Amino acid sequence: MARRYRDAAAKLQENVKKHLQTIKHEVSSSEDEEPFEQNVLDGVLQSYCRGGGDTRMLERTKNLLEEAISGRSITCLICIGSIKRVDAIWTCEHCYSYFHLSCIQKWSNDSISLRNEEHHGPIAVFRPMKIEWCCPKCRHSYGKDEIPRKYRCFCYKTDDPAYHPWLIPHTCGEVCGKRLSLGENCKHKCLLLCHPGPCPPCPQTVNRVCYCGKENKRVRCSAACWSCRQKCRKILPCKSHNCEIECHDGDCPPCNYTSLQLCQCGAEKTKRPCNDLIWQCQKLCYKPFSCGYHKCEKLCHSGSCGSCPHSGIRSCPCGSNECFIQCPDVIETCVSTCGKKHEDCEHNCPAKCHKGPCPPCLVLIEKKCQCSTHTRPLPCSKEFRCETKCRGTRPCGKHGCGRKCCNGNCPPCEKICHKPLQCGRHKCTTVCHHGPCYPCPLESKVTCRCKETFITVPCGREKHTKPPKCNLPCKIKYKCGHAEENKHTCHFGDCPACKAICNKTYECGHDCVATCHQNVLVVFKQVEKPATPWEIQPSKTKIVKLDCPPCVTPILVTCFGEHETDYQPCHTATRRPCGRECGRPLACGNHQCELLCHLHENSPDYPSVPYTCKPCNRECLKVRPEKCLHKCARRGCHPGSCPPCEILERISCHCKVTEMYIRCREIATLTEEMLSCKQQCPKNLDCGHRCKKLCHSGSCKDSQICLKKTKVNCPCGYLKKEASCKAVRNSEIQIKCDESCEAKKAAVKLEREKEEKRLKELELEKNRRELEEYEWKLSGKKKKYKEKKIVLNKNDRSWLHKYWVPILSIPIAIIAAIYYIFHPNI
């Protein structure tokens, strides 16, 4: 039982959620008003607005385009439901209203079925009528063959147009192309994209004449008929006055002037309006006919009275006798039977020839009543109606006829329908009818909260329509009293929180700068964690008055070491370390305090904050004298200059051969002679000979001439001679070649030629042997080749061909050894 209950409850909850989601989806999809720029639509219709035209039709087109672009909900008047952008619709060609395609198909089929049933009854007596159905809104009639079968776009070019987010819903995105006017004057087509509603008036310009034909100018094709605003001046039908109104369309209005006019017979003359020229007086004509005995008895008329109606060929009333009679003779009735057929039946009149209409027919016949239930013999001219009440049903299909002797065409029901309409508020006020009732014709107002702004919607759509946006100020007053600071427009729900400043004075003397907190909505949540699901309590909200927050007015506060000054909130303002080093000079006079920011003197407000600087414990870091690399003799940092350095330094002489010991303080004052060892310089000159000077500084080549002997060769290198180094470096001595040099050159040249000749002969011999070997191979005569054995015995193989076996055996042995090492068990 518990399981069935849980299943039923779960199913019920699922249905409720599904229903809520459906309602939310319908409301959101129908009320999703997409914002659009008004100037975009104005720019599209800009060319239509200039230069005149039918502004009423243009405004109607603009309103329908605004409604389609803005995405506001459109209601189907048949089902009172929202028309979504992806729904198939049908549009009335007369009022341009939207309906669901399925709804209008059912509406039209039900209307035609109802019309067909009206002509079926107990007695089929009816006149042939054209069966039509009408638009639910404008009642424009459509034929049976005009029932919509397909979902088409507004321009009727595309069937089942697909929804596109960048196009107006239910459009194909192509050029409309409809004729802007059905008349013969305008043959232009609409150039807008497929759109709802009527096409705008034709914007083309044409040459047209005004109504009165006086002026000709270029005007809009949609307003081709125009008025020049001058007086018409056309001659009125009275032939006496002209039309005095502005240039107008159609016939001129009747003349408003009065004049003396004769009646048709000319007997009377009276003052009458010019627009009524033909009138009759109340006198009889009384003009004598040509017979001279009778007078015209017609009322006032124009023209001749005609011939006398009492003379000429005349017959008796029954038509049996004819004769020519002249006035004052009169023809009398004859003795024959009248014999004329009655107008209401097929019987002849049995009375004698008589003047005037025939008496009623008295022939007895079997007559049926109108309901064809009873039969009775009655005179032919008498109508037979029985007392039987009709049991048929009236066209509404609900109430009985109840009329006595009904002929089958029961009269329409005269009772009021009183069925509840789909809006759920009103009842049908029309005469009782068959089929569904028409939609509720009333409209309801959807108002904003202050009831000043409203929109009208079809009755029954109030709950599904988004209230209008009201731009009037909200009328709800704040409890805190800040009305001027919180002006906002009308809205639904709670008013926004008060944005005014509190401005209450703290004890410190500052004002509260927080927003108003006199009436604040506070949410109270459950603090303790519930042990069971039924102990869970929902959050509660309550409007309470809160205390002012701590004062946040900025105050200037200086750090402990007075390095910087910044602003701090009043409720937390206090002196703090800024985080920098103290920076005060220490007793040594060379360094600054490296402790973090602290007080300079003792303060009773901050007893735990140090107020003395840490003493300097560094080494002396003052700049040492030039060329001194030792530390200060005092070691620790001290004020004043450092004492002279007494440490002995070992310094080499200029030539780096001898070393000397000198105190560090005297190094800076050493001279050139004190650093010289007085021995010959061991360095060499650029020419390679040794310097002859004593130990000195700088380079040896400065102001020194080398006089040692060196050898000089001739250009060919065969002759040699000794000379001083200076003369050789300055190119003062040159040796020229003699005859012996030429003889040596000739001998060398001869030897070179002999070697070239020998090499050339060897090359020729080699080529000859290769040619003989080639010819021998081609001829095939191996026995005649004497050098065959010598060639075969030659061993021209390379060392790789000779020793490939031992070379290959070495890597094989190495591979076998490696394999044996890693696989010892094999």
Sequence and secondary structure as in RCSB ss.txt:
>XXXX:A:sequence
MARRYRDAAAKLQENVKKHLQTIKHEVSSSEDEEPFEQNVLDGVLQSYCRGGGDTRMLERTKNLLEEAISGRSIT
CLICIGSIKRVDAIWTCEHCYSYFHLSCIQKWSNDSISLRNEEHHGPIAVFRPMKIEWCCPKCRHSYGKDEIPRK
YRCFCYKTDDPAYHPWLIPHTCGEVCGKRLSLGENCKHKCLLLCHPGPCPPCPQTVNRVCYCGKENKRVRCSAAC
WSCRQKCRKILPCKSHNCEIECHDGDCPPCNYTSLQLCQCGAEKTKRPCNDLIWQCQKLCYKPFSCGYHKCEKLC
HSGSCGSCPHSGIRSCPCGSNECFIQCPDVIETCVSTCGKKHEDCEHNCPAKCHKGPCPPCLVLIEKKCQCSTHT
RPLPCSKEFRCETKCRGTRPCGKHGCGRKCCNGNCPPCEKICHKPLQCGRHKCTTVCHHGPCYPCPLESKVTCRC
KETFITVPCGREKHTKPPKCNLPCKIKYKCGHAEENKHTCHFGDCPACKAICNKTYECGHDCVATCHQNVLVVFK
QVEKPATPWEIQPSKTKIVKLDCPPCVTPILVTCFGEHETDYQPCHTATRRPCGRECGRPLACGNHQCELLCHLH
ENSPDYPSVPYTCKPCNRECLKVRPEKCLHKCARRGCHPGSCPPCEILERISCHCKVTEMYIRCREIATLTEEML
SCKQQCPKNLDCGHRCKKLCHSGSCKDSQICLKKTKVNCPCGYLKKEASCKAVRNSEIQIKCDESCEAKKAAVKL
EREKEEKRLKELELEKNRRELEEYEWKLSGKKKKYKEKKIVLNKNDRSWLHKYWVPILSIPIAIIAAIYYIFHPN
I
>XXXX:A:secstr
 HHHHHHHHHHHHHHHHHHHHHHHHHHHHHS      HHHHHHHTHHHHTT   HHHHHHHHHHHHHHHHT   E
ETTTTEE  TTS EEE TTT  EEEHHHHHHHHHHHHHHHHHTT SSS        EEE TTT  EEEGGG   S
 B TTS  BS    TTS TT  SSB   BS SSSS   B  SBS SS       EEEEE TTSS EEEEEGGG S
   SSB   B TTSS B  SBS SSS      EEEEE SSSS EEEEETT      SSB   B TTSS B  SBS
 SS   S TTSEEEE TTSS EEEE TT      SSB   B SSSS B  SBS SSS      EEEEE TTS  E
EEEETTS    S B   B TTSSSB   BT  S      SB   B TTSS B  SB  SSS      EEEEE TT
SSSEEEEETT STTS      SB     TTS  GGG  B  SSS     SB   B TTS B  SB  SSEEEEE 
  S  SSGGG    EEEEE         EEEEE TTSS EEEEEGGG      SSB   B TTSS B  SBS  S
S  TT TTS  S      B      TT  S  TT B  SS       EEEEE TTSS EEEEEHHHHTT  TTTT
   SB   B TTS B  SBS SS S TT     EEEEE TTSS EEEEEHHHHHTT       HHHHHHHHHHHH
HHHHHHHHHHHHHHHHHHHHHHHHHHHHH   TT TTHHHHHH     HHHHSHHHHHHHHHHHHHHHHHHH TT
 
